[in-house]
Amino acid sequence: MKSVEIVIIGGGPAGLAAAASAKKAGCNSILILERDKELGGILNQCIHNGFGLHTFKEELTGPEYAGRFIDSVEELGIEYMLDTMVMDISDTKIITAMNRVDGMFQIQAKAVVLAMGCRERARGALNIPGYRPAGIYSAGTAQRLVNMEGYMPGKEVVILGSGDIGLIMARRMTLEGARVKVVAELMPYSGGLKRNIVQCLDDYGIPLKLSHTVVDIRGRERLTGITLAQVDSTGKPIPGTQEDYDCDTLLLSVGLIPENELSRGMGVEIDRVTNGPVVNESLETSITGVFACGNVLHVHDLVDYVSEEAGKAGKNAAKYVSNELAQSSKPVRIEACEGARYSVPRTVDIDRMEDNLTVRFRVGTTYKDAYISVYYDDTRILHRKRPVMAPGEMEQVILQKDKLKEYPDLKQITIKIEQE
Amino acid sequence: MEIKELICIGCPLGCSLKVEMENGQVKSVSGNTCPRGDAYARKEVVNPTRIVTSTVKVTNGDRPYISVKTKTDIPKSKIFECMKEINNAVVEAPVSIGDVIIEDVANTGVSVIATRNAFAN
């Protein structure tokens, strides 16, 4: 069986950044396994601009951003396999993969970086009543068709869900000549970034209907129309609020789910809120030497943060294989509560952490002029006012090693949202 | 004095901006966390502009389309004219990131450039 020090599962933004950073940290035996025919992952179809302001201090499109990381992986001479699907990873880090050239094969890895990304939630998960005609796509599928394959999915469009991909596709379909009639969002707030509501909907006069959902789908062969209805605070349609829309296309932008079949298969502990692995400060999962980063860990809004996070995972994997990553001795739990829905990472080992540790989380609802608070046991050590917070925008706090060392008996770090 | 509230589209942070206007002139911008926000607000209230991204057909290449963008932002009112020219354009592979695909699109003085490579078949 072939042996490789670090095997990276996925050649998207997370996998590429992890690989480059592992190499720079001194590891010379790295292999990226990618199931698509090219590296770059989802960025290849994200042709809009706005990527890379943090990383490169300039505004790039998705393919340009991916291109820089692909170039760096090529220049560093990192090995990768395309069109290769990983079928299984054992808890002893034996990877079973297959492709058309080599058939089925196994690799023994010393460390594994999980960078599989996420998938879109599909119609089946929503229980929308009605027919099952052609013309219903996930927003990301439509994005791939329009931006990479050169096909238009339809002419008269309704979009359910106001996630970023849905908003971006509202603009993209409009620019390509389609009529986007409405974007409906079940929640009372948008799941997408504010800037995308401005530049994708407001710019083109596309209405956003909050607290609305699709309650009927019509059309036997091809979609002919849908019915929208307003929902109450429990998400139930309110009788009498139905409105019919004629359309030939329905795009669904209703959430992303980290793709953790492989992680679950190898027995990695999964967080119930993020649907991603539970990780410590080194982005190491519950299995020693298995790291996770990017959208497989938790769904990000910014690829810049994915690259940063993945860079850390790659570096730590390199440290692990060269036995420089100390055994975790006494991890302190990070508890997200009262408005903060989860935290990544979930534990911090003060001896293993770097000088600063970025802890990312999301809030459960929208807040105005509220405070992000961090407690070390019962002592509040951070109280930061935020004018606006929303579930669609990830928040972060930075924990300092120096400060943490002042609390040698610390049991728990708590992150919560406070009104004052 | 008139106050306009905007959301910055400069980056995904989406800062809430307040622009103080007097007689059609910008007096001050607040709420931004970087100089881009200030520049965006001053432009947005007078002459809003956007970067346009799309795709252009490729012949003899390893892919049917490449992605493109306007090199800088163009007036919002020119977006659809720009799209028309982009949709009429065809480019022959090889193409590299940064190659000019259309010069002076929609009389804006701005060129449309490739944002990904296409290799010749």
Interface residues (C-beta under 8 A of the other chain):
Chain A: N44 I47 H48 N49 G50 L53 H54 E59 L60 T61 G62 P63 E64 G67 V146 N147 M148 E149 G150 L175 E176 L193 K194 R195 I197 V198 Q199 D203 D301 L302 P387 V388 E393
Chain B: L6 I7 C8 I9 G10 C11 P12 G14 S16 R50 I51 V52 T53 S54 T55 K57 R63 P64 Y65 S67 V68 K69 K76 I79 F80 M83 N87 I97 T115 R116 N117
